[in-house]
């Protein structure tokens, strides 16, 4: 008989990925109800934390980006002694910060795309030395929000100028050439590798959530050794940041450099376009079972 655990699903939040969070949170809440749990759904903001006062055995955040995924919410949950799904405050902070995570991976000897940090005080000649093609990324955004592909030095200068004006500091990363791969992590299991092919040529927000012509291939264009290495590197990247329960690690199998880590998501999506549920289903873990596994993983840390 299933225990009627009390689960509070947090969705929405203040970030630019709010729309995705609302959809994914609704899907998780529906799964929890099918599992027989007592469910509370709450749209949560930094100054609206009343939902955390509701009696709950597990808090299930389905939040992305600012506040929900960057360690702020996790620190609040820890301070209140609440049991929750996902990584702790420090791992969440590191993973959300693309610079910090890349520095940690380099220190651990893991391969990651060449990069520089740029802000308003950086030497403009730094960009000329780094060169194009390159990718400009906000340091602390997800879902490819604010990302610019720059195939020339002029485009790179313009992209950096706009990104710095909006975000303060940005990551400039070497543009790689090869299949884009993602590996979901469930507890300490690396799920099947997925190759992502966007009809737009770049896996941006539209390709992720709104288009139906993005391809997700479970037979990626890599050899067997690279496949196994992708799973191994993803798991090492996950562990090196101290993550737990779930995650999704993005990388490219560059034709010159081999596998290169891009970033990690500690609270990946749960919409019908989301890749962690797709990968779990590939190994026989349907959506409801995935949610159940995560609730039980959180309960293992519940104070006795």
C-alpha beads as a LAMMPS data file, in Angstrom:
LAMMPS data file: protein, C-alpha beads

304 atoms
303 bonds

1 atom types
1 bond types

-500.0 500.0 xlo xhi
-500.0 500.0 ylo yhi
-500.0 500.0 zlo zhi

Masses

1 110.0

Atoms # bond

1 1 1 0.000 0.000 0.000
2 1 1 1.354 3.433 -0.961
3 1 1 2.006 5.830 1.898
4 1 1 0.014 9.040 1.433
5 1 1 3.045 11.279 1.733
6 1 1 2.344 14.996 1.863
7 1 1 4.174 16.594 -1.061
8 1 1 4.366 20.319 -1.752
9 1 1 5.212 21.018 -5.398
10 1 1 6.806 24.426 -5.925
11 1 1 6.441 25.937 -9.386
12 1 1 6.550 29.307 -11.109
13 1 1 9.084 31.533 -9.401
14 1 1 10.640 34.835 -10.510
15 1 1 13.014 33.692 -13.267
16 1 1 12.786 34.020 -17.038
17 1 1 11.953 30.290 -17.111
18 1 1 8.723 30.761 -15.166
19 1 1 6.508 29.485 -18.008
20 1 1 8.465 26.228 -18.195
21 1 1 8.374 25.823 -14.420
22 1 1 4.597 26.234 -14.258
23 1 1 4.090 23.534 -16.894
24 1 1 6.587 21.116 -15.378
25 1 1 5.272 21.665 -11.870
26 1 1 1.731 20.893 -12.979
27 1 1 2.953 17.618 -14.522
28 1 1 4.797 16.610 -11.342
29 1 1 1.781 17.478 -9.166
30 1 1 -0.475 15.355 -11.396
31 1 1 1.953 12.429 -11.091
32 1 1 2.029 12.804 -7.308
33 1 1 -1.762 12.618 -7.205
34 1 1 -1.735 9.489 -9.353
35 1 1 0.736 8.004 -6.867
36 1 1 -1.718 8.632 -4.047
37 1 1 0.190 11.462 -2.367
38 1 1 -1.482 14.440 -0.698
39 1 1 -0.435 17.317 -2.934
40 1 1 -0.144 21.048 -2.390
41 1 1 0.811 23.185 -5.404
42 1 1 2.333 26.594 -4.792
43 1 1 3.676 29.411 -6.922
44 1 1 6.594 30.622 -4.845
45 1 1 8.552 33.889 -4.851
46 1 1 11.350 35.153 -2.566
47 1 1 8.879 37.303 -0.626
48 1 1 6.028 34.787 -0.759
49 1 1 7.064 31.720 1.244
50 1 1 3.780 30.877 2.915
51 1 1 3.667 27.544 1.073
52 1 1 6.625 26.369 3.157
53 1 1 4.501 26.653 6.282
54 1 1 2.081 23.996 5.040
55 1 1 2.713 20.580 6.646
56 1 1 4.700 18.460 4.178
57 1 1 6.869 15.376 4.203
58 1 1 8.669 16.415 1.004
59 1 1 9.119 19.680 -0.871
60 1 1 9.456 19.073 -4.625
61 1 1 10.837 22.191 -6.334
62 1 1 10.169 22.341 -10.059
63 1 1 11.850 25.702 -10.428
64 1 1 14.519 26.898 -12.828
65 1 1 16.967 29.768 -12.817
66 1 1 17.069 32.626 -10.329
67 1 1 15.992 31.858 -6.745
68 1 1 14.688 28.341 -7.383
69 1 1 17.806 26.688 -8.778
70 1 1 20.701 28.872 -7.653
71 1 1 20.862 27.829 -4.002
72 1 1 18.710 30.584 -2.496
73 1 1 15.608 28.437 -2.080
74 1 1 17.690 25.452 -0.991
75 1 1 19.297 27.505 1.785
76 1 1 15.827 28.508 3.024
77 1 1 14.665 24.891 2.977
78 1 1 17.751 23.801 4.909
79 1 1 17.296 26.570 7.481
80 1 1 13.754 25.353 8.112
81 1 1 14.796 21.729 8.372
82 1 1 12.614 20.728 5.421
83 1 1 13.079 17.585 3.344
84 1 1 13.304 18.359 -0.372
85 1 1 14.123 16.962 -3.799
86 1 1 17.353 18.069 -5.422
87 1 1 20.831 19.327 -4.661
88 1 1 21.793 21.351 -1.610
89 1 1 22.552 25.085 -1.517
90 1 1 26.257 24.968 -2.377
91 1 1 25.945 22.462 -5.231
92 1 1 22.987 24.425 -6.627
93 1 1 24.965 27.670 -6.476
94 1 1 27.980 26.131 -8.206
95 1 1 25.928 24.478 -10.938
96 1 1 23.922 27.622 -11.676
97 1 1 27.105 29.677 -12.042
98 1 1 28.623 28.622 -15.358
99 1 1 32.004 30.105 -14.439
100 1 1 32.174 28.439 -11.032
101 1 1 31.158 25.051 -12.399
102 1 1 33.722 25.208 -15.210
103 1 1 36.439 26.159 -12.735
104 1 1 35.489 23.223 -10.522
105 1 1 35.523 20.847 -13.503
106 1 1 38.933 22.071 -14.624
107 1 1 40.267 21.571 -11.098
108 1 1 38.898 18.008 -11.194
109 1 1 40.612 17.347 -14.532
110 1 1 37.366 17.167 -16.494
111 1 1 37.201 18.440 -20.101
112 1 1 35.282 21.650 -20.684
113 1 1 35.065 24.044 -23.616
114 1 1 37.731 26.826 -23.607
115 1 1 36.372 30.059 -22.131
116 1 1 37.015 33.556 -20.806
117 1 1 35.052 35.767 -18.415
118 1 1 34.117 39.252 -19.609
119 1 1 32.554 42.195 -17.778
120 1 1 32.381 45.977 -18.218
121 1 1 35.978 46.384 -17.000
122 1 1 37.567 43.730 -19.212
123 1 1 40.264 44.606 -21.743
124 1 1 38.572 44.775 -25.196
125 1 1 41.665 43.167 -26.724
126 1 1 40.817 40.024 -24.755
127 1 1 38.043 39.265 -27.240
128 1 1 40.384 39.712 -30.219
129 1 1 42.859 37.298 -28.659
130 1 1 40.115 34.738 -27.954
131 1 1 38.657 35.052 -31.442
132 1 1 35.598 33.686 -33.226
133 1 1 33.557 31.574 -33.634
134 1 1 32.406 31.817 -30.039
135 1 1 29.287 31.621 -27.905
136 1 1 28.297 34.368 -25.456
137 1 1 26.369 33.188 -22.398
138 1 1 25.002 34.948 -19.330
139 1 1 26.716 33.399 -16.297
140 1 1 23.537 32.659 -14.351
141 1 1 20.693 31.972 -16.797
142 1 1 19.238 28.700 -18.094
143 1 1 17.268 27.393 -21.102
144 1 1 19.692 29.181 -23.481
145 1 1 18.203 32.540 -22.464
146 1 1 20.442 35.401 -23.591
147 1 1 22.849 33.157 -25.531
148 1 1 24.409 34.584 -28.718
149 1 1 26.232 32.627 -31.434
150 1 1 29.021 34.768 -32.874
151 1 1 30.774 33.709 -36.082
152 1 1 32.914 36.840 -36.479
153 1 1 34.895 39.169 -34.229
154 1 1 32.448 41.994 -34.968
155 1 1 29.485 39.825 -33.982
156 1 1 31.380 38.750 -30.855
157 1 1 32.043 42.350 -29.812
158 1 1 28.393 43.278 -30.349
159 1 1 27.129 40.175 -28.567
160 1 1 29.354 40.769 -25.559
161 1 1 28.454 44.472 -25.382
162 1 1 24.731 43.689 -25.299
163 1 1 25.101 40.798 -22.860
164 1 1 27.298 42.743 -20.432
165 1 1 24.850 45.672 -20.488
166 1 1 22.058 43.314 -19.491
167 1 1 23.769 40.741 -17.282
168 1 1 26.918 42.380 -15.899
169 1 1 29.346 39.546 -16.548
170 1 1 29.254 36.921 -19.248
171 1 1 30.986 33.744 -20.290
172 1 1 32.565 33.652 -23.741
173 1 1 33.058 30.058 -24.791
174 1 1 34.723 28.537 -27.817
175 1 1 32.096 27.366 -30.308
176 1 1 32.563 23.648 -30.748
177 1 1 31.908 21.485 -33.783
178 1 1 30.213 18.164 -33.176
179 1 1 27.090 16.439 -31.881
180 1 1 25.371 18.125 -28.933
181 1 1 24.767 15.545 -26.218
182 1 1 22.961 15.495 -22.913
183 1 1 23.101 12.908 -20.137
184 1 1 20.485 12.749 -17.409
185 1 1 21.474 11.667 -13.916
186 1 1 19.008 9.906 -11.623
187 1 1 20.450 9.525 -8.146
188 1 1 23.881 8.120 -9.103
189 1 1 22.859 6.465 -12.364
190 1 1 23.800 7.932 -15.745
191 1 1 20.802 7.613 -18.059
192 1 1 21.034 7.009 -21.826
193 1 1 22.868 9.614 -23.884
194 1 1 20.646 11.794 -26.069
195 1 1 21.860 13.697 -29.111
196 1 1 19.982 16.945 -29.734
197 1 1 19.483 18.198 -33.266
198 1 1 17.712 21.514 -33.651
199 1 1 16.190 22.499 -36.985
200 1 1 17.226 26.051 -36.093
201 1 1 20.893 25.066 -35.948
202 1 1 20.999 26.077 -32.284
203 1 1 19.118 24.532 -29.371
204 1 1 17.550 27.760 -28.090
205 1 1 14.444 28.393 -25.959
206 1 1 12.102 27.928 -28.931
207 1 1 13.718 24.637 -29.926
208 1 1 13.574 23.432 -26.325
209 1 1 9.950 24.200 -25.520
210 1 1 7.875 25.338 -28.496
211 1 1 9.001 23.598 -31.668
212 1 1 8.112 20.060 -32.698
213 1 1 10.932 19.629 -35.217
214 1 1 13.762 19.314 -32.694
215 1 1 15.151 15.782 -32.819
216 1 1 16.150 13.817 -29.708
217 1 1 18.168 10.806 -30.813
218 1 1 18.860 7.817 -28.571
219 1 1 21.341 6.525 -31.143
220 1 1 23.732 9.493 -31.199
221 1 1 26.318 10.005 -33.896
222 1 1 29.215 8.829 -31.701
223 1 1 31.059 5.540 -31.274
224 1 1 30.515 3.138 -28.384
225 1 1 33.621 4.286 -26.493
226 1 1 32.561 7.942 -26.675
227 1 1 29.053 6.960 -25.540
228 1 1 30.407 5.284 -22.412
229 1 1 32.789 8.167 -21.813
230 1 1 29.914 10.667 -22.063
231 1 1 28.042 8.839 -19.304
232 1 1 31.179 8.594 -17.163
233 1 1 32.124 12.271 -17.616
234 1 1 28.553 13.367 -16.878
235 1 1 28.509 11.399 -13.627
236 1 1 31.916 12.778 -12.599
237 1 1 30.771 16.329 -13.402
238 1 1 27.641 15.796 -11.298
239 1 1 29.591 14.403 -8.339
240 1 1 32.384 16.985 -8.520
241 1 1 29.872 19.740 -7.736
242 1 1 28.323 17.746 -4.880
243 1 1 24.966 17.329 -6.638
244 1 1 22.341 14.807 -5.588
245 1 1 19.067 13.155 -6.699
246 1 1 18.817 14.444 -10.283
247 1 1 20.565 16.481 -12.908
248 1 1 21.245 16.827 -16.597
249 1 1 24.718 17.380 -18.008
250 1 1 25.193 19.008 -21.422
251 1 1 28.284 18.509 -23.556
252 1 1 29.527 18.451 -27.141
253 1 1 31.567 15.700 -28.773
254 1 1 33.897 18.139 -30.522
255 1 1 35.540 16.753 -33.636
256 1 1 38.974 18.092 -32.594
257 1 1 38.946 18.131 -28.792
258 1 1 36.656 15.216 -27.966
259 1 1 33.988 15.485 -25.276
260 1 1 33.699 18.967 -23.772
261 1 1 31.401 19.812 -20.865
262 1 1 29.136 22.826 -21.273
263 1 1 26.901 23.059 -18.209
264 1 1 24.778 21.168 -15.713
265 1 1 21.171 21.605 -14.620
266 1 1 20.354 20.563 -11.053
267 1 1 16.588 20.940 -11.549
268 1 1 15.978 19.869 -15.163
269 1 1 12.561 20.268 -16.723
270 1 1 9.500 18.063 -16.380
271 1 1 7.498 19.209 -19.407
272 1 1 6.581 16.987 -22.365
273 1 1 9.694 18.337 -24.153
274 1 1 12.044 17.665 -21.237
275 1 1 14.973 15.318 -21.639
276 1 1 15.408 13.764 -18.202
277 1 1 11.935 12.136 -18.326
278 1 1 12.620 11.012 -21.922
279 1 1 15.894 9.355 -20.901
280 1 1 14.340 7.732 -17.831
281 1 1 11.509 6.322 -19.956
282 1 1 14.111 4.815 -22.280
283 1 1 15.279 2.529 -19.441
284 1 1 11.759 1.671 -18.317
285 1 1 11.216 4.405 -15.727
286 1 1 7.945 6.087 -16.664
287 1 1 7.078 9.611 -15.534
288 1 1 5.187 8.572 -12.401
289 1 1 7.931 6.150 -11.355
290 1 1 10.527 8.888 -11.925
291 1 1 8.635 11.256 -9.628
292 1 1 8.229 8.465 -7.074
293 1 1 11.973 7.698 -7.162
294 1 1 12.781 11.345 -6.497
295 1 1 10.296 11.651 -3.625
296 1 1 11.785 8.541 -2.027
297 1 1 15.333 9.848 -2.574
298 1 1 14.393 13.000 -0.666
299 1 1 12.727 10.999 2.105
300 1 1 16.024 9.201 2.798
301 1 1 17.308 12.502 4.205
302 1 1 14.193 13.127 6.274
303 1 1 14.970 13.749 9.958
304 1 1 13.958 10.743 12.023

Bonds

1 1 1 2
2 1 2 3
3 1 3 4
4 1 4 5
5 1 5 6
6 1 6 7
7 1 7 8
8 1 8 9
9 1 9 10
10 1 10 11
11 1 11 12
12 1 12 13
13 1 13 14
14 1 14 15
15 1 15 16
16 1 16 17
17 1 17 18
18 1 18 19
19 1 19 20
20 1 20 21
21 1 21 22
22 1 22 23
23 1 23 24
24 1 24 25
25 1 25 26
26 1 26 27
27 1 27 28
28 1 28 29
29 1 29 30
30 1 30 31
31 1 31 32
32 1 32 33
33 1 33 34
34 1 34 35
35 1 35 36
36 1 36 37
37 1 37 38
38 1 38 39
39 1 39 40
40 1 40 41
41 1 41 42
42 1 42 43
43 1 43 44
44 1 44 45
45 1 45 46
46 1 46 47
47 1 47 48
48 1 48 49
49 1 49 50
50 1 50 51
51 1 51 52
52 1 52 53
53 1 53 54
54 1 54 55
55 1 55 56
56 1 56 57
57 1 57 58
58 1 58 59
59 1 59 60
60 1 60 61
61 1 61 62
62 1 62 63
63 1 63 64
64 1 64 65
65 1 65 66
66 1 66 67
67 1 67 68
68 1 68 69
69 1 69 70
70 1 70 71
71 1 71 72
72 1 72 73
73 1 73 74
74 1 74 75
75 1 75 76
76 1 76 77
77 1 77 78
78 1 78 79
79 1 79 80
80 1 80 81
81 1 81 82
82 1 82 83
83 1 83 84
84 1 84 85
85 1 85 86
86 1 86 87
87 1 87 88
88 1 88 89
89 1 89 90
90 1 90 91
91 1 91 92
92 1 92 93
93 1 93 94
94 1 94 95
95 1 95 96
96 1 96 97
97 1 97 98
98 1 98 99
99 1 99 100
100 1 100 101
101 1 101 102
102 1 102 103
103 1 103 104
104 1 104 105
105 1 105 106
106 1 106 107
107 1 107 108
108 1 108 109
109 1 109 110
110 1 110 111
111 1 111 112
112 1 112 113
113 1 113 114
114 1 114 115
115 1 115 116
116 1 116 117
117 1 117 118
118 1 118 119
119 1 119 120
120 1 120 121
121 1 121 122
122 1 122 123
123 1 123 124
124 1 124 125
125 1 125 126
126 1 126 127
127 1 127 128
128 1 128 129
129 1 129 130
130 1 130 131
131 1 131 132
132 1 132 133
133 1 133 134
134 1 134 135
135 1 135 136
136 1 136 137
137 1 137 138
138 1 138 139
139 1 139 140
140 1 140 141
141 1 141 142
142 1 142 143
143 1 143 144
144 1 144 145
145 1 145 146
146 1 146 147
147 1 147 148
148 1 148 149
149 1 149 150
150 1 150 151
151 1 151 152
152 1 152 153
153 1 153 154
154 1 154 155
155 1 155 156
156 1 156 157
157 1 157 158
158 1 158 159
159 1 159 160
160 1 160 161
161 1 161 162
162 1 162 163
163 1 163 164
164 1 164 165
165 1 165 166
166 1 166 167
167 1 167 168
168 1 168 169
169 1 169 170
170 1 170 171
171 1 171 172
172 1 172 173
173 1 173 174
174 1 174 175
175 1 175 176
176 1 176 177
177 1 177 178
178 1 178 179
179 1 179 180
180 1 180 181
181 1 181 182
182 1 182 183
183 1 183 184
184 1 184 185
185 1 185 186
186 1 186 187
187 1 187 188
188 1 188 189
189 1 189 190
190 1 190 191
191 1 191 192
192 1 192 193
193 1 193 194
194 1 194 195
195 1 195 196
196 1 196 197
197 1 197 198
198 1 198 199
199 1 199 200
200 1 200 201
201 1 201 202
202 1 202 203
203 1 203 204
204 1 204 205
205 1 205 206
206 1 206 207
207 1 207 208
208 1 208 209
209 1 209 210
210 1 210 211
211 1 211 212
212 1 212 213
213 1 213 214
214 1 214 215
215 1 215 216
216 1 216 217
217 1 217 218
218 1 218 219
219 1 219 220
220 1 220 221
221 1 221 222
222 1 222 223
223 1 223 224
224 1 224 225
225 1 225 226
226 1 226 227
227 1 227 228
228 1 228 229
229 1 229 230
230 1 230 231
231 1 231 232
232 1 232 233
233 1 233 234
234 1 234 235
235 1 235 236
236 1 236 237
237 1 237 238
238 1 238 239
239 1 239 240
240 1 240 241
241 1 241 242
242 1 242 243
243 1 243 244
244 1 244 245
245 1 245 246
246 1 246 247
247 1 247 248
248 1 248 249
249 1 249 250
250 1 250 251
251 1 251 252
252 1 252 253
253 1 253 254
254 1 254 255
255 1 255 256
256 1 256 257
257 1 257 258
258 1 258 259
259 1 259 260
260 1 260 261
261 1 261 262
262 1 262 263
263 1 263 264
264 1 264 265
265 1 265 266
266 1 266 267
267 1 267 268
268 1 268 269
269 1 269 270
270 1 270 271
271 1 271 272
272 1 272 273
273 1 273 274
274 1 274 275
275 1 275 276
276 1 276 277
277 1 277 278
278 1 278 279
279 1 279 280
280 1 280 281
281 1 281 282
282 1 282 283
283 1 283 284
284 1 284 285
285 1 285 286
286 1 286 287
287 1 287 288
288 1 288 289
289 1 289 290
290 1 290 291
291 1 291 292
292 1 292 293
293 1 293 294
294 1 294 295
295 1 295 296
296 1 296 297
297 1 297 298
298 1 298 299
299 1 299 300
300 1 300 301
301 1 301 302
302 1 302 303
303 1 303 304
